[in-house]
Each structure stands twice: as structure tokens, then as C-alpha cells.
Amino acid sequence: MLKEPRPGRVKTRLARGPGGLGGVGAAWWFRHASAALLRRLARDPRWELVLAVAPDAARGSRALPSFPRIPQGRGDLGVRMARLLRGGLARGTPVMVMGGDIPGAGPSEVAAALAALRRADAVLAPATDGGFWLAGAAPPRAVPAGLFRGCRWSTPQALTDAAETLRPRRLACGPVLADVDEPSDLARPARRRA
């Protein structure tokens, strides 16, 4: 899931406050971090990469890397993620969604999440801030109607809230990584051993 890297529309918390990068700096960081992530993941034949872009008009943006693109559509983050998971499951294959702000993610971390998903109905990969950096679901079980409803996004409760919406399905845990939301996140290590 990628937002078009426009100043003031992407990584706004990274742009503000003490040590903030400003709108242009935050957009520049996101553009380069997401491009590096996609380069790392694109070389692996175990999965197909598709960019779910926002806003929907960004499907034709030259500011985003050249990969197949689909629109995220309307709604909050949870609504958009649930829609993407349902769409992938309709094809009868496992599907995982993640953001572009995960500097520690690479093929081994995504492969570990995929392996965990093969043993469960869903996978969530925790972020060090209490959220999660990856969510996945596997057929044949449908994504629950209330998936991600009521999640307190951008809080330390996001992972716990998301896991609750997946009950009673079998939930696996992926590797723990750090995402980048605030200026202080740039100084933290990208990986943490679980």
C-alpha cells in the first residue's frame, strides 16, 4: 500500500515536530524508502508485487515505481486493507498487504510472514510501536465482515485491536520490525529479533 509521495499528503507525522523533516523532506524520504523496499522484494519469485495506491488517481503517477497498480479506494486504513485482502482472496491465493515505510523488511521477513500464513487463516507482523507492518489472509476462509473495524490506528493498541477483529480465526505472528512514523523512528534500528 503506497500513497503518492506528495509533500503534505504523505508521512505527515515525520514532517512535523522537533527533528521533523518538513513536508518536502518527508515525501522525499518516503519515495526513496518505498522504492528501495520494492527493489528488495521484486527480485523474489515467491510472490507477485502489486501496488495499491492512494489516491486512486495515482494509478498513472510517475512519482511511483513501475509495478502493476490498483486503487486502494475509499475509507479509513482498515476498510482499505480489508478490501485489498478480500480482492486477493477472491483469486484463491494468499494475499498480504504492507506499507512502504518498513526499512527493515526484505525477502526473508516477507517469506517468514508467508510461511506463518500457510499454517493459519491470517497473519499479522508486529511493528515495534504496537502496530503492525503486514497483514495477510489465506483462502478458503473469508475475511470477516468486521475486519479492522474499531482499530485505534497510530496507537500502541493497533495490533491488539486488529487481532481481536480476526477472532476466531487461526492467527499467526510474523517477524517484528520497526516502521517509520515519527522523526525519532529514523534513529531506531529497523529490525528487532522476536
N, C-alpha and C positions, 0 to 999 in steps of 0.2 A: 504494500500500500504506500503510494507516494503522492505527496502534494507537489504541485508545480512550485519550483523554488523561486517564489516572488517575495521580495522584501515586504515585511509587514503581514504576510499571509502564511509563513512557514516558520517554525521554531521561534515563536514569539517570546516564550519564556527565556530562551537562550539569548535573545536580543536585548532584554531589559535587565535593569538592576545592576548592582555592583559587579563589575567584571563582565557585563553583558557585551555582546559583540555588535550590537546595533542591528537594524533590520537588514542592511546590505551584507554585513559580515555573517549573520546567522543564515541567510539564504545561500551565501557562498559556501559556508561550512556544510550545509545540508546537501547542496548539489554535488559537492565533491565526495562527501562521505557516502551518499547513496550510490553514486557511480562506482566508487571503489568496492562497495559491498556487492553490487551487481556483477562486476568483473570477477570477483572471487567465486560467486555462486554459479555464474553462467558456464563455466568450464566443466561442470559436473554433469554427466549424462543420466544421473539417477532421478532428475526432476526436470520439469519444464517451467521456465520463468515467464510469468505474465504480470505486467504492471497494472495494478488497479489504481487509477489516477483520480485526483481531485484538483480542481473542479473538473466536472465531466468534460468541459470544453478543452481540457489539457490533453485529450487524446491525440491532438495534432501538434502539440508543443515541441519545439526544437530544443527547449531547455531540459528535456527529459531524455535519458538514454534510449537508444533504439531497440526496443523489445515489443512484442505484441502487447497491446493495451486494451483495457476495458474500463468503463467508468465505474467509480465507486457508488454513484447515485446519492440520493438524499438521505438525511437522517444523522443522528449522532454516531459516534465511533462504533458503538455496539451494534446498531442497526446495520451499518455498512459492512462490518465484519461478518455478521450473521448472514447477510445477503450473499457475500462472496463465498462463504463456506457452503451455503445451500446450492449455489450455482455450480460449484466444483463437484459436489456430491451427486448432482443430477447427471454428471457424466460417468458416474460409477467408479470414480477413483478417489483416493485420499487427497485432501487439499489442506494446505497450510497457508496462513496469512501472517505477514510480519511487516514491520515498518522499515524505513531506510536509515534509521538513526541508531543502529546497533553496530558500533565499530568492532566489537569482538566476534561477531558472527562470521562464520566461514563454513565451508562444506562439512567439516567434521561435526559442528554444532547442529546444523540443519539435519544431517544424516542421523545424529543421535535422537533428535526430536521425531524424525520419521520412523526410526526403529521403535521408539516408545509408542508411537501411534499404531503401529502394526499389532501391538499387544493390548490395545484399548479401543474405546469408541472415540476418545478425544484426547488431545494433548494440550497442555499449557506450559510454556517455558518461562519460568520466573525471571523478572528483572530485579536487580539489587535494590531498587527503590520501593518494592512492594507491588509493582505492577507485573506485566508480562510482556515479553518481546515477540512471542509467537503463539498462535493458536491454530489448532488443526482438528479435523474431524475425518472419520473414515466411514465408508458405507459398510453395511447396508442400513445402519441406524440413522434416522433423520436427525437433523439439528433441531433441538427443542424449540418450540414456538417462542418461549421467553428468553432465548439465549442472550446473555449480556444485558438483559433488562435490569435497570436499577443499579448498575455498576457505578461506583464512585470513581470516575476517571481522574487521572492525575493525582491520586491519593495512594497512601500505603495500603489501602484496602482493596484496590482494583483486582488483584489476583484472587483474593478470598471471595470477593463478590462474584467474579466470573466463574470460579469453581462451583459455587452454590447453584448457579443457573444451569449447570450441566448434570446435576443430580437427577436420577440415579444412575446415569451412565458411568461406565468404567473410564476413569480419568488417569492419564499418565502424566508424569512430570518430565519436561525437557531440561536441558542444561541451563544453569543460572548465568546470565550475562548482564552487563550494565547497558542502559540506553543513555542517551544524552538529551536532557530536557533543560537543565539549568547551567549557567556558566561554570559552577563548581564541578559539574559532571565531567568537564573536559580534563580535569586533573586526576580523576579516579582511574584505576586500572579497568580495562574493558572486560576482562574475564575474572570470574571467581569460581573456584572449584567447589562443587556441591558436596 
